[in-house]
Amino acid sequence: MNFLNLLVRELKYFTNFQNKMYQFLLFFQPLMFLAIVYFLQQMRGGVNVEKFVVASALISMWSYVLYSSGSALIAQKWSDTLKLLIAAPVSLFQVILTKAISNAFIALLSMILSFVYARFIFQLPVGIQNYGLFLLSVLVLLFSLSVVGMILAIVFVAFQNVFDYQNLILIPVLLICGVFVPVDSLPWVFRAVAYVIPMTWGIQGVYETLALSPQMFTTMIITLLVSAVYFLLSVLIIKRMELVLRNHGSLGAI
């Protein structure tokens, strides 16, 4: 019950429309990306509009998870309340997990808004042939985004200038994970990095579902397996964080 209460609280916090930054990421950023797609269609013929519409939705999802989940613990650290979480009746792992899950599902709302904007404002085709399979691939992607969000929350708590690092990795991660170009077309060094990122497989699964590729189920299974490895790794790290906080009252060097 504590976990559900935490999840509801996080969803309320990020949907109360008090945070201007999250309002921009959720409502206005998809409009900007779709406007670029629209003008590309107007200026050049033969553009794969359906793929770019989905790509703009994926960009919005990643941006929201990056900034919201990545800042989940750093805000607690800045306000000096991170140590108080240890005294709470719930574990630090549950706190981080609920933040990551709530952010992932709000990112899903960002994808839905992107499709609504594309269809009714810009009159762009979405190009989804099988909505059931597409929803399945998106749910798998959400799991990978939740795991990535947990890892980001853990990593960024060690940095003071966290927003600089978030801005720094925003676009490179999109490029490496195959949002714009297939991962197979990247140099082998970048491919090696891409294939160990859970989000890469989730994005590939979404694109394969759009094309109804016979490999889509295999890709989704790989997404779940890679994400599960990172999930277990995040559990171990968070347990270590709790131990350090209990023993020293600060994170120190983890």
Sine and cosine of phi, psi and omega as CSV:
sin_phi,cos_phi,sin_psi,cos_psi,sin_omega,cos_omega
0.00,0.00,-0.62,0.78,0.04,-1.00
-0.85,0.52,-0.65,0.76,0.01,-1.00
-0.89,0.46,-0.71,0.71,0.00,-1.00
-0.90,0.43,-0.63,0.77,0.03,-1.00
-0.89,0.45,-0.67,0.74,0.05,-1.00
-0.89,0.46,-0.68,0.74,-0.02,-1.00
-0.90,0.44,-0.69,0.72,0.02,-1.00
-0.89,0.45,-0.65,0.76,0.01,-1.00
-0.89,0.46,-0.67,0.74,0.01,-1.00
-0.91,0.41,-0.66,0.75,0.02,-1.00
-0.89,0.45,-0.64,0.77,0.04,-1.00
-0.91,0.42,-0.64,0.77,-0.04,-1.00
-0.90,0.44,-0.68,0.74,-0.07,-1.00
-1.00,0.05,-0.04,1.00,0.05,-1.00
-0.87,-0.50,0.28,0.96,0.02,-1.00
-1.00,0.01,-0.01,1.00,0.12,-0.99
0.88,0.47,0.45,0.89,0.06,-1.00
-1.00,-0.03,-0.43,0.90,-0.04,-1.00
-1.00,-0.03,0.92,-0.39,-0.08,-1.00
-0.91,0.42,-0.57,0.82,-0.02,-1.00
-0.90,0.44,-0.71,0.70,-0.02,-1.00
-0.94,0.34,-0.50,0.87,0.11,-0.99
-0.89,0.46,-0.67,0.74,0.02,-1.00
-0.90,0.44,-0.73,0.68,-0.02,-1.00
-0.88,0.47,-0.60,0.80,-0.10,-1.00
-0.99,0.15,-0.68,0.73,-0.17,-0.99
-0.97,-0.24,-0.63,0.78,-0.18,-0.98
-0.99,-0.17,-0.52,0.86,0.02,-1.00
-0.87,0.49,-0.68,0.73,0.06,-1.00
-0.85,0.53,-0.57,0.82,0.04,-1.00
-0.89,0.46,-0.64,0.77,-0.01,-1.00
-0.90,0.43,-0.73,0.68,-0.01,-1.00
-0.92,0.40,-0.63,0.77,0.01,-1.00
-0.93,0.36,-0.53,0.85,0.07,-1.00
-0.90,0.45,-0.63,0.78,0.06,-1.00
-0.90,0.44,-0.68,0.73,0.03,-1.00
-0.88,0.47,-0.66,0.75,-0.02,-1.00
-0.88,0.47,-0.72,0.70,-0.02,-1.00
-0.94,0.34,-0.53,0.85,0.11,-0.99
-0.88,0.47,-0.66,0.75,0.02,-1.00
-0.91,0.42,-0.62,0.79,-0.02,-1.00
-0.94,0.33,-0.56,0.83,-0.10,-1.00
-1.00,0.01,-0.49,0.87,-0.06,-1.00
-0.76,-0.65,0.68,-0.73,0.08,-1.00
-1.00,0.05,0.32,-0.95,0.06,-1.00
0.98,0.22,0.23,0.97,0.03,-1.00
-0.98,0.21,0.72,-0.69,0.05,-1.00
-0.96,0.27,0.99,0.10,-0.13,-0.99
-0.90,0.43,-0.65,0.76,-0.05,-1.00
-0.85,0.52,-0.68,0.73,-0.01,-1.00
-0.92,0.39,-0.63,0.77,-0.01,-1.00
-0.94,0.35,-0.52,0.85,0.08,-1.00
-0.90,0.43,-0.71,0.70,0.05,-1.00
-0.91,0.41,-0.62,0.78,0.02,-1.00
-0.88,0.47,-0.66,0.75,0.02,-1.00
-0.90,0.44,-0.58,0.81,0.06,-1.00
-0.92,0.39,-0.65,0.76,0.02,-1.00
-0.91,0.41,-0.61,0.79,0.05,-1.00
-0.88,0.47,-0.70,0.72,0.01,-1.00
-0.90,0.44,-0.65,0.76,0.02,-1.00
-0.89,0.45,-0.74,0.67,-0.02,-1.00
-0.89,0.45,-0.67,0.74,-0.01,-1.00
-0.87,0.49,-0.68,0.73,-0.03,-1.00
-0.91,0.41,-0.71,0.71,0.00,-1.00
-0.90,0.43,-0.65,0.76,-0.02,-1.00
-0.86,0.51,-0.75,0.66,-0.10,-1.00
-0.99,0.15,-0.58,0.82,-0.04,-1.00
-0.99,0.16,-0.80,0.60,0.01,-1.00
-0.94,0.35,-0.60,0.80,0.00,-1.00
-0.90,0.44,-0.42,0.91,0.00,-1.00
-0.98,-0.20,0.15,0.99,-0.13,-0.99
-0.88,0.47,-0.70,0.72,-0.04,-1.00
-1.00,-0.10,-0.46,0.89,-0.06,-1.00
-0.90,0.43,-0.55,0.84,0.06,-1.00
-0.90,0.43,-0.63,0.78,0.06,-1.00
-0.91,0.42,-0.60,0.80,0.00,-1.00
-0.93,0.37,-0.67,0.74,-0.01,-1.00
-0.90,0.44,-0.62,0.79,-0.01,-1.00
-1.00,0.08,0.05,1.00,0.02,-1.00
0.87,0.50,0.55,0.84,0.05,-1.00
-0.94,-0.35,0.04,1.00,-0.02,-1.00
-0.89,0.45,-0.63,0.78,0.01,-1.00
-0.92,0.40,-0.48,0.88,-0.02,-1.00
-0.94,0.35,-0.38,0.92,0.02,-1.00
-0.89,0.45,-0.47,0.88,-0.01,-1.00
-0.93,0.38,-0.54,0.84,-0.01,-1.00
-0.99,0.14,-0.12,0.99,-0.02,-1.00
-0.96,0.29,0.37,-0.93,-0.02,-1.00
-0.96,0.29,0.03,1.00,0.05,-1.00
-0.87,-0.48,0.39,-0.92,-0.03,-1.00
-0.98,0.18,0.36,-0.93,0.06,-1.00
-0.88,0.47,-0.56,0.83,0.03,-1.00
-0.87,0.49,-0.70,0.72,0.02,-1.00
-0.90,0.44,-0.61,0.79,0.02,-1.00
-0.89,0.47,-0.75,0.66,-0.02,-1.00
-0.92,0.40,-0.65,0.76,-0.02,-1.00
-0.89,0.45,-0.69,0.72,0.00,-1.00
-0.91,0.42,-0.60,0.80,0.05,-1.00
-0.90,0.44,-0.70,0.72,-0.02,-1.00
-0.91,0.42,-0.68,0.74,-0.01,-1.00
-0.92,0.40,-0.72,0.70,-0.01,-1.00
-0.89,0.46,-0.65,0.76,0.02,-1.00
-0.91,0.41,-0.61,0.80,0.01,-1.00
-0.91,0.41,-0.67,0.75,-0.02,-1.00
-0.96,0.27,-0.49,0.87,0.13,-0.99
-0.94,0.33,-0.53,0.85,0.13,-0.99
-0.89,0.46,-0.57,0.82,0.10,-0.99
-0.88,0.47,-0.63,0.77,0.07,-1.00
-0.88,0.48,-0.58,0.81,0.06,-1.00
-0.90,0.44,-0.64,0.77,0.06,-1.00
-0.90,0.44,-0.69,0.72,0.01,-1.00
-0.88,0.48,-0.70,0.72,0.03,-1.00
-0.88,0.47,-0.61,0.79,0.03,-1.00
-0.87,0.49,-0.68,0.73,0.01,-1.00
-0.92,0.38,-0.62,0.79,0.03,-1.00
-0.90,0.43,-0.71,0.70,0.04,-1.00
-0.87,0.49,-0.70,0.71,-0.03,-1.00
-0.87,0.49,-0.68,0.73,-0.11,-0.99
-0.98,0.21,-0.68,0.73,-0.18,-0.98
-0.97,-0.23,-0.32,0.95,0.03,-1.00
-0.98,-0.21,-0.76,0.65,-0.06,-1.00
-0.99,-0.14,-0.10,1.00,-0.01,-1.00
0.82,0.57,0.68,0.74,0.01,-1.00
-0.98,-0.20,0.62,-0.78,0.03,-1.00
-0.96,0.28,0.59,-0.80,0.03,-1.00
-1.00,0.05,-0.62,0.78,0.13,-0.99
0.98,0.20,0.46,0.89,0.04,-1.00
-1.00,0.00,0.87,-0.49,-0.04,-1.00
-1.00,0.03,-0.58,0.81,-0.01,-1.00
-0.75,-0.66,0.97,-0.23,-0.09,-1.00
-0.93,0.37,-0.53,0.85,0.02,-1.00
-0.90,0.43,-0.76,0.65,0.02,-1.00
-0.91,0.41,-0.61,0.80,0.01,-1.00
-0.90,0.43,-0.68,0.74,0.03,-1.00
-0.88,0.47,-0.64,0.77,0.03,-1.00
-0.88,0.48,-0.71,0.70,0.00,-1.00
-0.91,0.41,-0.58,0.82,0.02,-1.00
-0.93,0.36,-0.63,0.77,0.05,-1.00
-0.89,0.45,-0.64,0.77,0.07,-1.00
-0.90,0.44,-0.66,0.75,0.05,-1.00
-0.89,0.46,-0.62,0.78,0.02,-1.00
-0.88,0.47,-0.61,0.80,0.04,-1.00
-0.89,0.45,-0.70,0.72,0.02,-1.00
-0.91,0.41,-0.61,0.80,0.04,-1.00
-0.92,0.40,-0.61,0.79,0.04,-1.00
-0.89,0.46,-0.69,0.73,0.01,-1.00
-0.91,0.41,-0.70,0.71,0.04,-1.00
-0.88,0.48,-0.63,0.78,0.04,-1.00
-0.88,0.47,-0.63,0.78,0.04,-1.00
-0.91,0.42,-0.68,0.73,0.02,-1.00
-0.89,0.45,-0.67,0.74,0.01,-1.00
-0.89,0.46,-0.67,0.74,0.01,-1.00
-0.87,0.50,-0.62,0.78,-0.01,-1.00
-0.95,0.32,-0.69,0.72,-0.08,-1.00
-0.94,0.34,-0.71,0.70,-0.12,-0.99
-0.95,0.30,-0.29,0.96,0.02,-1.00
-0.91,0.41,-0.29,0.96,0.00,-1.00
-1.00,0.09,-0.12,0.99,-0.08,-1.00
-0.92,-0.38,0.63,-0.78,0.07,-1.00
-0.99,0.15,-0.69,0.72,-0.01,-1.00
-1.00,-0.06,0.87,0.48,-0.14,-0.99
-0.90,0.43,-0.58,0.81,-0.07,-1.00
-0.92,0.38,-0.49,0.87,0.07,-1.00
-0.90,0.44,-0.67,0.74,0.00,-1.00
-0.94,0.34,-0.58,0.81,0.05,-1.00
-0.89,0.46,-0.71,0.70,0.03,-1.00
-0.90,0.44,-0.55,0.83,-0.06,-1.00
-0.93,0.37,-0.61,0.79,-0.10,-0.99
-0.99,-0.12,-0.06,1.00,-0.07,-1.00
-0.81,0.58,-0.87,0.49,-0.07,-1.00
-0.97,0.25,-0.70,0.72,0.01,-1.00
-0.82,0.58,-0.64,0.76,0.01,-1.00
-0.91,0.42,-0.63,0.78,0.05,-1.00
-0.88,0.48,-0.65,0.76,0.01,-1.00
-0.92,0.38,-0.72,0.69,-0.06,-1.00
-0.92,0.38,-0.60,0.80,-0.09,-1.00
-0.99,0.16,0.00,1.00,0.13,-0.99
1.00,0.06,0.41,0.91,0.04,-1.00
-0.93,0.36,-0.66,0.75,-0.07,-1.00
-0.99,-0.10,-0.69,0.72,-0.02,-1.00
-0.78,-0.63,0.47,-0.88,0.03,-1.00
-0.86,0.50,0.60,-0.80,-0.01,-1.00
-0.88,0.47,-0.55,0.83,-0.03,-1.00
-0.89,0.45,-0.35,0.94,0.00,-1.00
-1.00,0.03,-0.06,1.00,0.01,-1.00
-0.99,0.13,0.37,-0.93,0.11,-0.99
-0.85,0.52,0.42,-0.91,-0.15,-0.99
-0.88,0.48,-0.51,0.86,0.02,-1.00
-0.89,0.45,-0.71,0.70,0.00,-1.00
-0.94,0.33,-0.55,0.84,0.06,-1.00
-0.89,0.46,-0.67,0.75,0.00,-1.00
-0.88,0.48,-0.63,0.77,0.04,-1.00
-0.94,0.34,-0.67,0.74,-0.08,-1.00
-0.89,0.46,-0.65,0.76,-0.12,-0.99
-0.97,0.25,-0.12,0.99,0.11,-0.99
-0.98,-0.18,0.06,1.00,0.07,-1.00
-0.99,-0.13,0.85,-0.53,-0.05,-1.00
-0.84,0.54,-0.60,0.80,-0.06,-1.00
-0.89,0.45,-0.49,0.87,0.02,-1.00
-0.86,0.51,-0.74,0.67,-0.02,-1.00
-0.93,0.37,-0.59,0.81,0.03,-1.00
-0.90,0.44,-0.67,0.74,0.03,-1.00
-0.92,0.40,-0.67,0.74,0.04,-1.00
-0.88,0.48,-0.63,0.78,0.04,-1.00
-0.89,0.45,-0.62,0.78,0.03,-1.00
-0.90,0.44,-0.72,0.69,0.00,-1.00
-0.91,0.42,-0.64,0.77,0.02,-1.00
-0.92,0.39,-0.54,0.84,0.06,-1.00
-0.93,0.37,-0.60,0.80,0.06,-1.00
-0.86,0.51,-0.64,0.77,-0.01,-1.00
-1.00,0.02,0.01,1.00,-0.07,-1.00
0.79,0.61,0.70,0.71,0.02,-1.00
-0.93,0.36,0.62,-0.78,0.05,-1.00
-0.91,0.41,-0.23,0.97,-0.01,-1.00
-1.00,0.03,-0.01,1.00,-0.17,-0.99
-0.90,0.43,-0.63,0.78,-0.01,-1.00
-0.93,0.36,-0.62,0.79,0.07,-1.00
-0.88,0.48,-0.69,0.72,0.01,-1.00
-0.89,0.45,-0.65,0.76,0.01,-1.00
-0.91,0.41,-0.61,0.79,0.05,-1.00
-0.91,0.42,-0.67,0.74,0.05,-1.00
-0.88,0.47,-0.64,0.77,0.05,-1.00
-0.84,0.53,-0.72,0.69,-0.01,-1.00
-0.91,0.42,-0.65,0.76,-0.02,-1.00
-0.92,0.38,-0.73,0.68,0.01,-1.00
-0.90,0.44,-0.66,0.75,0.02,-1.00
-0.90,0.43,-0.61,0.79,0.01,-1.00
-0.90,0.44,-0.62,0.79,0.03,-1.00
-0.88,0.47,-0.73,0.69,0.01,-1.00
-0.92,0.39,-0.55,0.84,0.03,-1.00
-0.89,0.46,-0.72,0.69,0.03,-1.00
-0.90,0.44,-0.63,0.78,0.04,-1.00
-0.89,0.45,-0.67,0.75,0.01,-1.00
-0.91,0.42,-0.59,0.81,0.04,-1.00
-0.87,0.49,-0.72,0.70,0.00,-1.00
-0.89,0.45,-0.66,0.75,-0.02,-1.00
-0.93,0.38,-0.66,0.75,-0.01,-1.00
-0.91,0.42,-0.63,0.78,0.07,-1.00
-0.88,0.48,-0.62,0.78,0.05,-1.00
-0.90,0.43,-0.67,0.75,0.04,-1.00
-0.86,0.50,-0.70,0.71,0.01,-1.00
-0.87,0.49,-0.67,0.74,-0.01,-1.00
-0.89,0.45,-0.69,0.73,0.00,-1.00
-0.91,0.42,-0.66,0.75,0.01,-1.00
-0.91,0.42,-0.64,0.77,0.00,-1.00
-0.92,0.38,-0.60,0.80,-0.09,-1.00
-1.00,0.08,-0.55,0.83,-0.13,-0.99
-0.88,-0.48,-0.25,0.97,-0.01,-1.00
0.98,0.19,0.02,1.00,0.06,-1.00
-0.50,-0.87,0.26,-0.97,-0.06,-1.00
-0.94,0.33,-0.65,0.76,-0.03,-1.00
0.87,0.49,-0.56,-0.83,0.03,-1.00
-0.98,-0.18,0.93,-0.38,-0.02,-1.00
-1.00,-0.02,0.00,0.00,0.00,0.00
